[in-house]
Amino acid sequence: MENYKPKILVLFYSMYGHMFAMAKAAAEGVIEAGGESVLKQVQELVPEEKWDDGIKAAKKAMSEIPVAFPQEDLKGIDGLIVGVPTRFGNMSAQMRNFWDQTSSDWIAGTLIGKPVSVMSSSATQHGGQETTIISTLWSLMHHGLIAVGLPYSNQEQMGISEISGGSPYGASTITGGMGERMPSENELQMAKSLAKHNTEIAKKLMVK
Ligand SMILES: Cc1cc2nc3c(=O)[nH]c(=O)nc-3n(C[C@H](O)[C@H](O)[C@H](O)COP(=O)(O)O)c2cc1C
């Protein structure tokens, strides 16, 4: 199994940088597990003239990250990690826009039998991280992807001494009402562990 180096796409959307931080941690996890990570962001839909200072700063920090093309970037991958902020308890329109352009890969069955993990962020502790992860997985399962969550062997999700995202459904972070809280070490560790787990499963699935 040592020779298998799965290519894992870490595909994210981030408006204020929280999911970007989680996606970078996930990309590190892929590499630590012996995979090749490809970090890409989906296309922004909010017109630039509407960006506030927080969005401008985040977009500047993410400017080097390539934008994924729905008809190209799903081909040839062995696993997928999706990072998407909560919008009213559901995935953001930017991420939905990406997936709504993937019919040709759905018809071709490009993603059938590959592992997928989802990460999310929300302003409040119970603002819909878990519903966003689960409802995103529903859509991804239409592509034949296999849902991979975060097992409880990852003890970071057990702690109650500090505020933290993270659940068996996937890694997540709590941003605060004004986006003032960036992912904690605990949350970043869960993003990394989720990606490692996904990569290790991708490796096993590659064994012929
Ligand atoms: C239109 C909109 C809807 C949102 N809906 C929710 C929500 O349902 N629950 C919540 O806790 N936060 C909600 N938020 C806050 C975002 O989830 C938060 O800004 C995001 O997770 C930050 O991640 P990012 O920096 O990667 O964009 C919403 C934000 C916007 C702009």
The ligand as a Gaussian input file, in Angstrom:
#p B3LYP/6-31G(d) Opt

LIG

0 1
 C      -25.917000      34.908000       3.897000
 C      -25.262000      34.324000       5.102000
 C      -25.912000      33.337000       5.822000
 C      -25.325000      32.801000       6.955000
 N      -25.981000      31.829000       7.646000
 C      -25.464000      31.382000       8.803000
 C      -26.172000      30.426000       9.585000
 O      -27.198000      29.899000       9.200000
 N      -25.633000      30.078000      10.776000
 C      -24.468000      30.617000      11.252000
 O      -24.059000      30.294000      12.362000
 N      -23.745000      31.466000      10.497000
 C      -24.222000      31.864000       9.287000
 N      -23.492000      32.734000       8.527000
 C      -22.111000      33.069000       8.910000
 C      -21.135000      32.279000       8.053000
 O      -21.338000      30.890000       8.195000
 C      -19.684000      32.642000       8.373000
 O      -19.498000      33.968000       7.942000
 C      -18.731000      31.721000       7.668000
 O      -18.793000      30.449000       8.242000
 C      -17.305000      32.235000       7.722000
 O      -16.496000      31.372000       6.966000
 P      -15.528000      31.982000       5.850000
 O      -14.664000      33.000000       6.513000
 O      -14.719000      30.840000       5.351000
 O      -16.371000      32.565000       4.759000
 C      -24.050000      33.260000       7.375000
 C      -23.398000      34.239000       6.632000
 C      -23.974000      34.773000       5.494000
 C      -23.244000      35.811000       4.708000

